Amino acid sequence: MTSAPAPTRSPLSDGDWHRLHPLTPLLRGGLTLVIIAGILIANFRDRLIQGVVPIFVPEVDPGDFETGDPLDFIFERGLILAALGAVIVVVIVLVGVFYLSWRFHTFRITGDDVEVRSGVMFRTQRRAPLDRVQGVNLTRPMIARLMGMAKLEVVGAGTDGNVKLEYLSTANAEAVRADILRLASGRRLAEARQAAATAGGGRVSAAASTVAAGLTEMIDGAEDPADEPESVVKIPVGRLIASHLLDGSLLFLIVLVAAIVVASILGTPWLLLTAIPALLGFGAYWVRTITRSLRYSIAPTSSGVRITFGLFTTVTETLPPGRIHALEISQPILWRPAGWWAITVNRLSGRGLEAAGTDQFATVLPVGNRTDVERVLQLLLPHLPREEWPLVFQHGVLGPEEGDPYVTTPRRAGWLRPTSWRRNGAFLTPDVLFVRRGFVWRKLALFPLARMQSLAIAQGPVDRAVGVANLQVHTVIGRVSGSLGIIDRDDAVSLFERTEAAAIAAAASDRSHRWAGDEPFDEVTATSGVAAAPPEGRGPVEATDSRRTEEVSP
């Protein structure tokens, strides 16, 4: 039975070419240009006048205005009209440049992709196929928020494959994001609009209304709050600050400052000066990480998991189903008494390889207790069966304990992992490969088999002498590592072979690149604030793209 096509929410998603917000050039560079020009003029105006005025007024001696205010010179010489004319010419040139930049920057959203064309003399066109969309990010920088604007970034599957729509009014950005996710889910555009609405005059009227709305938002100030679903996790500000005080960066700073102080006491006091930049740098980093994690929320929607964070610049990311390639639960040793954990993920970001390793979107839970972690896991891995849930905390993060099902480092090789040989291990299910490691810094990585790219097994000379091997799970570039070393050789080979068969079966049954027919996310958690029980049955395993069948390579 075929469902009726879902109508789009925004007239900007009708498949025709549209322009961005009229103030886009100002926010994309014009505002910076004006600020820089103001600073230069304020600091070098005397020299600028001495160099520019004689070009247009040769009879004027530059020494006449070496001292005093240049404005007094203009009034005394009767050059008011000339000065106003120069200002008007500069403004006209800037407005003309901004207008051409806006006029030739267009985009369109069809049932297949999102396209952006830009450039006046050198034209550029970028395209993001909807069946490869990995997420849609909505960012509201502080100045843009005051003007009621936001920028939309469609995250593609390739390196530098993102398509940006910057800027749109906040209302249009929200509606366009919903349309892109709806189209990416496999639903088609609605039938043609009514003849009167789709006529040329109707389009002109819609465009005029959009421009008028943008100008109104600029005058009125900040935009209306976006309609966000209720978050399943609420992070107290005190917990957030304490978690940053207790992470490894603070310990590193304390050790560094202590070493500098000791060295200065022993005869090199100038080293104390090096502590000041270190303290300033850490302070800036600490404040930035705190403000970036404020206003955090994560909630289920019909289009995926929506994550919002940021105090000054608010960022909202929507992750459609099947876009998580790896997930890791970690706990520094100083967080252990408080029972806090953090969750990071690997997913295609559409950015370069260097940016992918430091992606701020990788942290989907900055700090949370066990209940928070369980709620987030239920959103990101909704099809994890109930019988596999103890593998996460009971045997995974908190383990090992009696009856540990994980394959671990054998006792004979414990000297190669002196502190974590009992925790160092892996376990395979039909859906997920669990990799557990670390004693001081506990980590549990979960790799959905449908999105695993390959699995490698290696053995060095020392490993051969001890009878162990190393495994490496290959996934998209990110902060979650898939390395697991010092496993019994026979166990590693068995795990390799079983993972190969399970990954091929999971990828073959994947249908998540078009999720419109899947069951919607459980909204009970978002509305009640109580973690729902993990789903019982096994749903379809999810992957990123059905056109690429991923299998484990020996």
VOTI-246099 format. One record per residue (C-alpha): x, y, z. Coordinates in steps of 0.5 Angstrom, whole numbers, plus 2048, in hexadecimal, padded with zeros to 3 digits. Each point is the difference from the previous one (the first is absolute). Layout:
BEGIN
XYZ
...
END
This chain:
BEGIN
800800800
8038077FE
7FF805805
7FE8077FD
8068057FF
801805805
8008077FE
806805802
7FF805805
8048057FD
7FF8047F9
8087FF7FF
7FF7F97FF
7FC8007FA
8067FE7FB
8018077FD
806804801
800805806
804805803
803801807
7FE805805
8018077FE
805801806
8047FA7FE
8068047FD
801804806
8007FA805
8057FC7FB
805806800
7FE8077FF
7FF801808
8077FD801
8028057FA
7FD806803
8037FF807
8077FF7FD
7FF8067FC
7FD804807
8067FE804
8058027FA
7FD8067FF
800802808
8077FE800
8038037FA
7FC8057FD
805806801
8047FC7FB
7FB7FE7FC
7FE8077FF
8078027FE
8007FB7FB
7FA8007FD
7FE808800
8068027FC
7FE7FC7FA
7F98037FF
802807803
8078017FE
800807802
7FF7FE807
807800804
8007F9804
803804806
7FA804801
7FC7FA803
8067FC804
7FD802806
7F9801803
7FA7FD7FE
7FF7FE7F8
7F8802801
802807802
8058007FA
7FA7FE7FC
7FB806803
8068057FF
8017FF7F9
7F97FF7FE
8017F97FE
7F97FD803
7FD7FF7F9
8067FC7FD
8017FC807
7F87FE800
8017FE7F8
8067FC802
7FC7FC805
7FA7FF7FC
8047FD7FA
8037FB805
7FA7FE803
7FD8007F9
8067FB7FE
7FF7FC806
7F97FF7FF
8017FE7F9
8057FB802
7FB7FD805
7FA8007FB
8047FD7FB
8027FB805
7F97FE802
7FD8017F9
8057FA7FD
7FF7FC807
7FA7FB7FF
7FE7F9802
7FA7FB7FF
7FE7FA803
7FD7FA7FC
7FE7F9801
8077FE7FF
805805803
802807802
8038047FB
804807802
8038057FA
804806802
8058047FD
8008067FB
8067FF7FB
8027F9802
7F97FC801
8007FA805
7FB7FB801
8007FB806
7FB7FA801
7FE7FC806
7FC7FA7FE
7FA7FE805
8017F9800
807801803
7FE806805
8047FE807
7FC806803
7FE807800
803805805
7FD807801
805805803
7FE807803
806804802
7FF806805
7FF8057FB
7FC7FC7FB
7FB7FF806
7FF807801
7FE8017F9
7FB7FA800
8057FC7FB
8037F9800
8057FC7FC
7FE7F97FD
8057FB7FF
7FE7F97FC
8057FB802
8027FC7FA
8047F9800
8068027FD
806804802
7FF8077FF
7F97FE7FE
7FC805804
7FB8057FD
7FF806804
7FA8057FF
802806804
7FC804802
7F87FF800
7FB803805
8007FB806
7F87FE7FE
8027FF7F9
8077FC803
7FB7FB804
7FB7FF7FB
8067FE7FB
8037FC804
7FA7FC802
7FF7FF7F8
8077FE7FF
7FF7FB805
7F97FE7FD
8037FF7F9
8067FC802
7FC7FB804
7FD7FE7F9
7F9804800
7FF8047F9
7FE8077FF
7F9801801
7FC8017F9
8008077FD
7FD806804
7FA8037FE
8018047FA
7FF807803
8057FE805
8057FE7FB
7FF8057FB
8058057FE
7FD806804
7FF7FB806
8087FE800
801808800
7FC801806
8037FA804
8078037FE
7FE807802
7FD7FD807
8067FD801
8048067FF
7FB804804
8007FB806
808800800
800808801
7FB7FF805
8047FB804
8068057FF
7FC806803
7FD7FC806
8067FC802
8007F9803
7FC7FB7FD
7FB7FC803
8027FA803
8007FA7FC
7FB7FA802
8057FB803
7FE7F9803
8017FF807
8077FE801
8017F9804
806802803
801806804
807802802
801804807
8048067FF
8047FE806
8017F97FD
8038037FA
805804803
8027FB805
8017FB7FA
8058057FD
804801806
8017F9801
8027FE7F9
8077FE7FD
8018077FE
800803807
8057FB803
8048017FA
800808801
8027FF808
8067FB7FE
8028057FB
800806805
8037FC806
8067FE7FB
8018087FE
7FF802807
8057FB803
8058017FA
800808801
8017FF808
8067FB7FE
8038067FC
7FD8027FA
7FA805802
7FF8037F9
7FC7F97FF
7FA803804
7FF8057FB
7FE7F97FB
7FB7FF805
7FC8067FF
7FE7FE7F8
7FF7F9803
7FB802805
7FC8057FB
8007FB7FA
7FD7FB805
7FB805803
7FE8027F9
7FF7F87FE
7FC7FF806
7FB806800
7FF7FE7F8
7FF7F8802
7FB802805
7FC8057FC
8007FC7FA
7FD7FA805
7FA805803
7F97FF7FE
8017F97FE
7FA7FC7FE
7FF7F97FC
7F97FE7FE
7FD7FB7FB
7FC8037FA
7FD7FC7FA
8068027FC
8057FD805
804803806
800807801
806803804
801807802
805804804
804806801
7FF807804
8028057FB
8007FC7FA
7FA7FB800
8017FA7FC
7FB7FB7FE
8027FA7FD
7FB7FA7FD
8027F97FF
7FC7FC7FC
7FF7F9802
8067FB7FE
805806800
8047FE806
8077FC7FE
8037FF806
7FE802808
804800806
7FF801807
806802804
801802807
806804803
8037FD807
7FE806803
7F98007FE
7FF7F9803
7FE802807
7FA8047FD
7FE7FB7FB
8018047FA
8017FE7F9
8008047F9
7FE7FD7F9
8048017FA
7FE7FE7F9
8037FF7F9
7FC8027FA
8018037F9
801808801
8018027F9
806803802
8087FF7FF
8037FA803
804805805
7F9804802
7FD7F9801
8057FE806
7FE806804
7F98017FE
7FC803805
7F97FD7FE
8047F9802
7FE801808
7F97FE800
800800808
805805803
7FF7FD807
7FA7FB803
7FE7FB805
7FE7F97FF
7F98027FE
8028057FC
8057FB7FC
7FA7FB7FF
7FB8057FD
8058037FB
8027F97FE
7F97FE7FF
7FF8067FB
8077FE7FD
7FF7F97FF
7F87FF801
8017F97FD
8057FD805
7FC7FA803
7FE7FF807
8057FA801
8068047FE
7FF806805
8047FD806
8068007FB
800807800
800802808
8017F9804
8057FD7FC
8028067FB
802806804
8007FE807
8027F97FE
8047FB801
7FC7FC805
7FE7F9801
7FE7FC7FA
8038057FB
7FE7FF7F9
8058047FD
8077FD7FC
805803804
808800801
8037F9802
803800807
8077FE7FC
8008077FD
7FE804805
806804801
7FF8037F9
7FA803803
802800808
7FA805802
7FA7FE7FB
8017F97FE
7FA7FD803
7FC8067FD
8038007F9
7FB7FC7FC
7FB7FF7FB
7F97FD7FF
7FC7FF7FA
7F88007FF
7FC7FF7F9
7FF808800
806803804
8087FF801
801802808
808802801
802801807
806803803
804805805
8007FF807
802808802
7FC8027FA
7FA7FB7FF
7FD8007F9
7FB7FC7FD
8008007F8
7F97FE7FD
8017FE7F8
7FA7FF7FC
8017FA7FB
7FC8037FB
8058067FF
8067FD802
8058017FA
8057FB801
8047FC806
8077FE800
8047FB804
808801801
8057FD804
807802801
8067FC802
7FF801808
7F97FE7FF
8027FA7FC
8047FE806
7FB801805
7FA7FD7FB
7FC806800
7FD8057FA
7FE8077FF
7F98027FD
7FE8077FD
7F98027FE
8008047FA
7FB805800
7FF8087FE
805805803
7FE802807
802800807
7FE7F9801
8067FB800
7FE7F97FD
8077FD802
8007FA805
8077FD802
8037FA803
7FA7FB7FF
8017F8800
8027FE7F9
7FB7FB7FF
7FB804803
8028067FC
7FF7FC7F9
7F97FD803
7FE807801
8028027F9
7FD7FB7FC
7F9801804
8008077FF
8018007F9
7FA7FB7FF
7FC805805
8028067FC
7FE7FE7F9
7F97FD803
7FF807803
8028047FA
7FC7FC7FC
7FA801804
801807801
7FA8057FE
801806804
8038057FA
7F88017FF
7FD800807
7F98027FE
7FD7F9801
8037FF807
7FD801807
800807802
805801806
7FD7FF807
7FD807803
7FE7FD807
807801802
8008087FE
7FA801803
8007FC806
807801802
8017F9802
8047FB7FC
7FC7FB7FC
8027F9800
8057FD7FA
7FC7FD7FA
7FF7F9801
8007FE7F9
8068017FA
7FE8057FB
8038017FA
807802800
8028077FE
8068027FC
8018067FC
7FF7FF7F9
7FD7FA7FC
8048017FA
8077FE803
8007F9803
805800806
8037F9802
8067FE804
8068007FC
8067FA803
END
